[in-house]
Amino acid sequence: MVILRHKLQLAFIVIVSIALGLLLPSFYKAANQAMGISKDVSTPKISLGNTDASFTRGDEKMLTHNSLQRQHLRSSRPPLPPSSPPQTHPCTCGKGSKLLKDFIPPEQYEELQQQRAKEWKQYKERTTSVLSKPLYALPNSPLQYPIQGFTVQPLQPTLIPGLGLYAETQNNYKVVLKVSRGILNVVKKTTEATIEGEGSSTLTVESSKPHVINELLSNVSYTSAFYHINSGDLATFQFEDDEVVFPIAIKRTQMPILYKMGKDISSQVTIVTKTFLRYPQLNKLINSIRHFYTSVKIIIADDSIEPQKVSGENIEQYIMPPTQGWFAGRNLGVSQVTTKYFLWVDDDFLFTKDTKIEKFVEVMEAIPDLDLVGGSVMGTRYYFSLFYEEGDEEEGGCLYRKSDGHFHTLPGYPECILTDGVVNFFLARTDSVRKVGFDPKLQRVAHSEVFMDGMGSLMIASCSGVSIGHYSNSKTNKEYMKFRDPGEKDKEHKKRLHFSKNHLKCIKWG
């Protein structure tokens, strides 16, 4: 039975081989006629047991046809979109938006507009890189090159990875590399090629052997010509009519800032608050904290007119000049944190059995991309999303704040959603919030502003299940209430600040 099965298999192979021998000439003829080649072509040689390709004249004709096809593709492909960034256009202020220029005194408008235009231009210069330029990959290119991830240290020579040429057989090969903010060199040379332009921004390599070209390309180094901690360059790589562009990121490596976290919550989190003339509420907050967390450090920024000493174990009270304001106190408090995270609370909040800081820490440790996670106050989970349109250089941008706006749930944590802003009860990465900061120009009318300034920098979530209480009897404190309710002057000041600082044309609160 075994011998019979082997004989049947052998017979099947022979029949298939004969069939292929009969069919392949007709197939190649039909294929070439379909592509416009009228002459007959010979049957390709099929070598059983030998992996080396053996070509006939028919194969050479096929290669020649492919080359003509590639040239036809180049000449017939539509023009690419412009490589420069798209032009900006005026944004549209939705119904109900506040036009910020209406809050600028007419005699101040022209000067403020000029100052804003100058600051905007400098901001764009700092934040726009040559790497922002759109790049397009051309079809059917014989060039291999890095399309992402090639980063060099400023002024340090670095080999360019992945350069290669995979072209059809011909007598000679010539490739050209060009950069605009650096110089090119070949680390290892050979006598089988001609190299021109070493130490300059244009490098030419020419040889009759493709493997020599590729060996030299694997030894091409790039060195930035200027020192900049975060910049870039665009390299042009050319062979005959094929030309591609790839990015080179020039970036100084940042020193990591790491924290030593113990297993206890006091080594992980510092509680921070800002107080002003509300010592009864502040003392209630401290007592509620100590009921659940006996050793966590509490930092108090205090700009009261007549400060009172707040004592207790592991409590730090920082006395400020009087009435410096809400955001100035936040800056001071956060500046003194030495733990990886800080928990922000208002001075009239109360810890309850649902104020589980550990749950916040668990989420932040599991999702390193997160910078800030908020909870709820007395069961109310306040959050909002921000929609920003840059607008044009003259008028500025449009901002819409949408209450209860969010994006989607946080992967792995269905009780959490990703959003742009949360309530004044949140856990944050100390370093992340320090980079954004709290604008001390905002003394009383301020909450959304830190999230506006942090948009695009802070990754924010809001989670249910972690809540804090609220105790307020401020209305009996007449001195406090003089400062608590902002007048129209403070509100107009904030709108003027958004006009000049944030380059905004209008804001809509929804």
Secondary structure by P-SEA (a helix, b strand, c coil): caaaaaaaaaaaaaaaaaaaaacaaaaaaaaaaaaccccccccccccccccbbbbcaaaaaaaaaaaaaaaaaaaccccccccccccccbbbbccccccccccccccaaaaaaaaaaaaaaaaaaacccccccbbbbbccccbbbbcccccccccbbbbbcccccccccccbbbbbbbbccbbbbbcccccccccccccccbbbbbcccaaaaaaaaaabbbbbcccccccbbbbbbbcccbbbbbbbbbbcbbbbbbbbccccccccbbbbbcccccaaaaaaaaaaaaacccccbbbbbbbccbbbbbbcccbbbbbccccccaaaaaaaaaaaccccbbbbbcccccccccccaaaaaaaaaacccccbbbbbcccccccbbbbbbbccccbbbbbbbbcccccccccccccccccccccccccccaaaaaaacccccccccccaaaaaaaccccbbbbbccccbbbbbccccaaaaaaaccccaaaaaaaaaaaaccccccccccc
